[in-house]
Amino acid sequence: MQNKQILIIEDEATINRMIKSYFEKAGYTVFAAKDGLSGLDIFSNEAIDLVCLDILMPNMNGWEVAYHIRKKSNVPIIMMSALSEEEDILKGYSLKVDDYITKPFNVKILVAKANNIISRIHDRNHFYAEDVIKTNHITIDLNKHKVFIAETEAILSKTEFDMLVYLVKNEGRICSRNLLLDEIWGIDVYVEDRIVDTYIKRLRKRLGPYAYFIKTVFGVGYRFEATD
């Protein structure tokens, strides 16, 4: 993971220094901030590959920081917090964070999570052209609205197509049901959240032997991982 840049936003100085030290030993370039506003300032001026973000901080809390980052970037975010209630964790995922780790935690595990996320995003056998998306065994032609599974065309409805495109573009990220509802059906349309499960079932059928690419994250939603 050489040459990757990590941003740590954590107001407790001891934890901040410890996390910074572990990431530097792992070969990362590390930027550190002790409040949300300072963290956003660094993020706006540096090419950050992943953000480790506390929630309860002065000036601007982690929820607000995640919201502002997501308005302009899909950079991976790992939330680190003593808030361990289900509603807090789900709120984090609703803000499209990639992982949520509760304090106290083993910093080695935090670094391992970051390694895995960055590896999936930067090293996966997967590229985006202007109108074609290719990942392992799947080709999506955005212009022609066609999907090929192992070179055989699969016939998808518009909703199935849109959902597959969103999952593939966000490979490795946990997508909650509410997030998929907002992104695929729109925030102004009311549908039951279980309709997402119905369409995931249909997509898995379309993917055939690669149905397992769509992982279930119990209690939260789904994650796409195109691995053999």
Phi, psi and omega in degrees: 000034180295149173070010175270147186246126182251140173246122177255125177240102188208125186276341178278113189303318182296315179294318179303310181296320182295314179297316179303315182297316181295319180292322178295321177295333179277000175098010180271154165271128189241132171249139183231139177226151183251006173205166186296318182295317178296322179296317178296324179296315177297316182301323182287342186245357181231156177273087185272135180264337179199144180244129171256117196233120173282166180256306185274096183223159176286163176072307177207126183281171184296328177301314182293320179298313180300319179300313182292323178295316183292339177294336184230358185206150173258019180305140179299141178231128171249119178274137179237119186204152172281350177284109187244007178291150182305319183294328178290317180296316179295325177298320177301313180292330177293337177271009176069033173285159185269333178203161182222117182242131185265144178276148355284151180222162176277120183297331177298323178291321176301314179297320179296319177299315180298317178303314182295316181296312181295322179299316180296320185283317188264336187245000181293152180279087200190125179219159179242122169264184184300319182227015179227134174244129177235132171224184186303109177073001182232131175236130180240119177264104184292324183290317183268355179059047180234149178233134178240125178254112184051045175075002176255129183292135175251135181268115182242147171288169180301316181294318177298317180299311182298320180292318178298315179301315182295316180297316181294317179296337180248035182307134179090344181266139176285125180249113180289163177299317181297321178297314180295323176300313181294318185283326185265315183265336180100149185288342182266002182251128179265120171219154178294140184295339180289348176297332177300316179299322179298315181287328175297319178299318179295318180297318179300322178296319180295325182284347176058237183295350180253021179301330182291352175299332179265106182270144173268128174255099190303132179083352183236299184171232186220158177220134179264126177221109183272075181237144178276000000 
